[in-house]
Amino acid sequence: MLPDCTAPWRNPRVVAVLLLVFLSGAIAGALVMRTTVFASNRKSPPVWTEGGKDISLQRLKKELDLTPAQAEQVETVLDDFMRYYHTLQSQMDEVRANGKDRLFRILREDQRRKFEQMLEGMQARKAR
């Protein structure tokens, strides 16, 4: 009797085990990426918001022992940063709205409703 000369990788059990190992690794990698890398990229908004600027400036003055001239310069930098940040934020809002409008022009009514639901789901996850 001749030995079976089929390649081991053609065995369905071997293929199933390899597929299971590959999928397990992919899932584990995705979970690690989601909990470490993506979580660390979610940065909080800058400290220098409308109400926070005065608190931050006072804290910087106190902890760094700023001279009046330095404090004035730091305040100018914080004001410039706030203006720049708000300008960028409004530009991003405009880009989002423009993209959404363009997508709505392409989609049918039922697709628009589904798309709105998807956006709501994304916003709910982002709020967590």
Phi and psi in degrees as GROMACS dihedral restraints (atoms count N, CA, C in turn):
[ dihedral_restraints ]
;  ai    aj    ak    al  type     phi  dphi    fc
    3     4     5     6     1   -86.6    20    10
    4     5     6     7     1   141.6    20    10
    6     7     8     9     1   -68.9    20    10
    7     8     9    10     1   153.7    20    10
    9    10    11    12     1   -71.7    20    10
   10    11    12    13     1   119.6    20    10
   12    13    14    15     1  -100.7    20    10
   13    14    15    16     1    16.3    20    10
   15    16    17    18     1   -76.1    20    10
   16    17    18    19     1   146.8    20    10
   18    19    20    21     1   -69.3    20    10
   19    20    21    22     1   141.9    20    10
   21    22    23    24     1   -61.3    20    10
   22    23    24    25     1   -31.1    20    10
   24    25    26    27     1   -71.3    20    10
   25    26    27    28     1   -10.7    20    10
   27    28    29    30     1   -85.9    20    10
   28    29    30    31     1    -9.1    20    10
   30    31    32    33     1   -70.2    20    10
   31    32    33    34     1   126.0    20    10
   33    34    35    36     1   -59.4    20    10
   34    35    36    37     1   -32.8    20    10
   36    37    38    39     1   -67.0    20    10
   37    38    39    40     1   -41.5    20    10
   39    40    41    42     1   -64.6    20    10
   40    41    42    43     1   -43.6    20    10
   42    43    44    45     1   -63.0    20    10
   43    44    45    46     1   -42.5    20    10
   45    46    47    48     1   -63.4    20    10
   46    47    48    49     1   -42.3    20    10
   48    49    50    51     1   -65.3    20    10
   49    50    51    52     1   -44.3    20    10
   51    52    53    54     1   -62.0    20    10
   52    53    54    55     1   -42.2    20    10
   54    55    56    57     1   -63.3    20    10
   55    56    57    58     1   -41.8    20    10
   57    58    59    60     1   -63.8    20    10
   58    59    60    61     1   -42.3    20    10
   60    61    62    63     1   -64.5    20    10
   61    62    63    64     1   -43.6    20    10
   63    64    65    66     1   -62.0    20    10
   64    65    66    67     1   -47.7    20    10
   66    67    68    69     1   -64.1    20    10
   67    68    69    70     1   -38.8    20    10
   69    70    71    72     1   -62.8    20    10
   70    71    72    73     1   -42.8    20    10
   72    73    74    75     1   -64.4    20    10
   73    74    75    76     1   -40.8    20    10
   75    76    77    78     1   -63.9    20    10
   76    77    78    79     1   -42.8    20    10
   78    79    80    81     1   -66.2    20    10
   79    80    81    82     1   -44.5    20    10
   81    82    83    84     1   -61.9    20    10
   82    83    84    85     1   -42.6    20    10
   84    85    86    87     1   -63.6    20    10
   85    86    87    88     1   -41.3    20    10
   87    88    89    90     1   -64.0    20    10
   88    89    90    91     1   -41.2    20    10
   90    91    92    93     1   -65.1    20    10
   91    92    93    94     1   -41.7    20    10
   93    94    95    96     1   -64.7    20    10
   94    95    96    97     1   -43.4    20    10
   96    97    98    99     1   -61.3    20    10
   97    98    99   100     1   -43.7    20    10
   99   100   101   102     1   -64.4    20    10
  100   101   102   103     1   -41.5    20    10
  102   103   104   105     1   -81.3    20    10
  103   104   105   106     1   -26.1    20    10
  105   106   107   108     1  -103.8    20    10
  106   107   108   109     1   -64.3    20    10
  108   109   110   111     1   -67.9    20    10
  109   110   111   112     1   -52.7    20    10
  111   112   113   114     1   -68.8    20    10
  112   113   114   115     1   -33.6    20    10
  114   115   116   117     1   -68.2    20    10
  115   116   117   118     1   -35.8    20    10
  117   118   119   120     1   -75.2    20    10
  118   119   120   121     1   -20.6    20    10
  120   121   122   123     1   -80.4    20    10
  121   122   123   124     1   -15.2    20    10
  123   124   125   126     1   -79.0    20    10
  124   125   126   127     1    94.7    20    10
  126   127   128   129     1   -94.2    20    10
  127   128   129   130     1   147.6    20    10
  129   130   131   132     1   -75.4    20    10
  130   131   132   133     1   157.9    20    10
  132   133   134   135     1   -63.1    20    10
  133   134   135   136     1   161.8    20    10
  135   136   137   138     1   -62.0    20    10
  136   137   138   139     1   154.1    20    10
  138   139   140   141     1   -67.1    20    10
  139   140   141   142     1   -27.9    20    10
  141   142   143   144     1   -86.1    20    10
  142   143   144   145     1    63.5    20    10
  144   145   146   147     1   -91.0    20    10
  145   146   147   148     1  -179.0    20    10
  147   148   149   150     1   -48.2    20    10
  148   149   150   151     1   -58.2    20    10
  150   151   152   153     1   -79.6    20    10
  151   152   153   154     1   -26.7    20    10
  153   154   155   156     1   -78.7    20    10
  154   155   156   157     1   -17.0    20    10
  156   157   158   159     1   -63.3    20    10
  157   158   159   160     1   -46.2    20    10
  159   160   161   162     1   -62.9    20    10
  160   161   162   163     1   -41.7    20    10
  162   163   164   165     1   -63.9    20    10
  163   164   165   166     1   -44.2    20    10
  165   166   167   168     1   -65.2    20    10
  166   167   168   169     1   -42.3    20    10
  168   169   170   171     1   -64.1    20    10
  169   170   171   172     1   -43.3    20    10
  171   172   173   174     1   -62.0    20    10
  172   173   174   175     1   -41.9    20    10
  174   175   176   177     1   -64.9    20    10
  175   176   177   178     1   -43.5    20    10
  177   178   179   180     1   -62.2    20    10
  178   179   180   181     1   -42.9    20    10
  180   181   182   183     1   -58.1    20    10
  181   182   183   184     1   -46.0    20    10
  183   184   185   186     1   -71.0    20    10
  184   185   186   187     1   -51.9    20    10
  186   187   188   189     1   -73.3    20    10
  187   188   189   190     1   -30.2    20    10
  189   190   191   192     1   -99.0    20    10
  190   191   192   193     1    -2.9    20    10
  192   193   194   195     1    52.3    20    10
  193   194   195   196     1    56.7    20    10
  195   196   197   198     1   -74.2    20    10
  196   197   198   199     1   143.8    20    10
  198   199   200   201     1   -75.5    20    10
  199   200   201   202     1   162.9    20    10
  201   202   203   204     1   -56.4    20    10
  202   203   204   205     1   -37.9    20    10
  204   205   206   207     1   -66.1    20    10
  205   206   207   208     1   -43.4    20    10
  207   208   209   210     1   -63.6    20    10
  208   209   210   211     1   -42.5    20    10
  210   211   212   213     1   -60.4    20    10
  211   212   213   214     1   -39.5    20    10
  213   214   215   216     1   -65.3    20    10
  214   215   216   217     1   -42.3    20    10
  216   217   218   219     1   -66.3    20    10
  217   218   219   220     1   -41.6    20    10
  219   220   221   222     1   -63.2    20    10
  220   221   222   223     1   -41.2    20    10
  222   223   224   225     1   -61.8    20    10
  223   224   225   226     1   -40.6    20    10
  225   226   227   228     1   -61.9    20    10
  226   227   228   229     1   -44.2    20    10
  228   229   230   231     1   -62.2    20    10
  229   230   231   232     1   -43.9    20    10
  231   232   233   234     1   -63.9    20    10
  232   233   234   235     1   -40.7    20    10
  234   235   236   237     1   -62.6    20    10
  235   236   237   238     1   -44.6    20    10
  237   238   239   240     1   -61.5    20    10
  238   239   240   241     1   -42.8    20    10
  240   241   242   243     1   -61.7    20    10
  241   242   243   244     1   -44.9    20    10
  243   244   245   246     1   -62.1    20    10
  244   245   246   247     1   -45.1    20    10
  246   247   248   249     1   -60.1    20    10
  247   248   249   250     1   -46.4    20    10
  249   250   251   252     1   -61.9    20    10
  250   251   252   253     1   -44.8    20    10
  252   253   254   255     1   -61.8    20    10
  253   254   255   256     1   -45.5    20    10
  255   256   257   258     1   -67.1    20    10
  256   257   258   259     1   -34.8    20    10
  258   259   260   261     1   -64.3    20    10
  259   260   261   262     1   -45.6    20    10
  261   262   263   264     1   -61.9    20    10
  262   263   264   265     1   -42.1    20    10
  264   265   266   267     1   -62.2    20    10
  265   266   267   268     1   -42.7    20    10
  267   268   269   270     1   -67.9    20    10
  268   269   270   271     1   -35.1    20    10
  270   271   272   273     1   -65.5    20    10
  271   272   273   274     1   -41.1    20    10
  273   274   275   276     1   -65.0    20    10
  274   275   276   277     1   -40.2    20    10
  276   277   278   279     1   -62.2    20    10
  277   278   279   280     1   -40.3    20    10
  279   280   281   282     1   -65.6    20    10
  280   281   282   283     1   -42.5    20    10
  282   283   284   285     1   -62.7    20    10
  283   284   285   286     1   -43.6    20    10
  285   286   287   288     1   -60.6    20    10
  286   287   288   289     1   -47.1    20    10
  288   289   290   291     1   -63.5    20    10
  289   290   291   292     1   -41.5    20    10
  291   292   293   294     1   -63.2    20    10
  292   293   294   295     1   -44.7    20    10
  294   295   296   297     1   -63.7    20    10
  295   296   297   298     1   -40.2    20    10
  297   298   299   300     1   -64.5    20    10
  298   299   300   301     1   -44.0    20    10
  300   301   302   303     1   -61.7    20    10
  301   302   303   304     1   -42.1    20    10
  303   304   305   306     1   -64.4    20    10
  304   305   306   307     1   -40.2    20    10
  306   307   308   309     1   -64.8    20    10
  307   308   309   310     1   -40.6    20    10
  309   310   311   312     1   -61.8    20    10
  310   311   312   313     1   -34.7    20    10
  312   313   314   315     1   -66.9    20    10
  313   314   315   316     1   -25.6    20    10
  315   316   317   318     1   -84.3    20    10
  316   317   318   319     1   -36.8    20    10
  318   319   320   321     1   -81.6    20    10
  319   320   321   322     1   152.0    20    10
  321   322   323   324     1   -75.2    20    10
  322   323   324   325     1   169.4    20    10
  324   325   326   327     1   -59.8    20    10
  325   326   327   328     1   -44.6    20    10
  327   328   329   330     1   -65.9    20    10
  328   329   330   331     1   -35.0    20    10
  330   331   332   333     1   -70.0    20    10
  331   332   333   334     1   -35.1    20    10
  333   334   335   336     1   -62.5    20    10
  334   335   336   337     1   -44.1    20    10
  336   337   338   339     1   -61.6    20    10
  337   338   339   340     1   -43.7    20    10
  339   340   341   342     1   -64.6    20    10
  340   341   342   343     1   -39.9    20    10
  342   343   344   345     1   -63.5    20    10
  343   344   345   346     1   -42.3    20    10
  345   346   347   348     1   -59.5    20    10
  346   347   348   349     1   -42.4    20    10
  348   349   350   351     1   -62.9    20    10
  349   350   351   352     1   -40.3    20    10
  351   352   353   354     1   -62.4    20    10
  352   353   354   355     1   -43.3    20    10
  354   355   356   357     1   -63.9    20    10
  355   356   357   358     1   -41.4    20    10
  357   358   359   360     1   -61.4    20    10
  358   359   360   361     1   -41.8    20    10
  360   361   362   363     1   -62.5    20    10
  361   362   363   364     1   -40.6    20    10
  363   364   365   366     1   -66.0    20    10
  364   365   366   367     1   -40.7    20    10
  366   367   368   369     1   -66.7    20    10
  367   368   369   370     1   -37.5    20    10
  369   370   371   372     1   -65.4    20    10
  370   371   372   373     1   -41.7    20    10
  372   373   374   375     1   -66.4    20    10
  373   374   375   376     1   -37.2    20    10
  375   376   377   378     1   -68.6    20    10
  376   377   378   379     1   -31.8    20    10
  378   379   380   381     1   -70.9    20    10
  379   380   381   382     1   -22.0    20    10
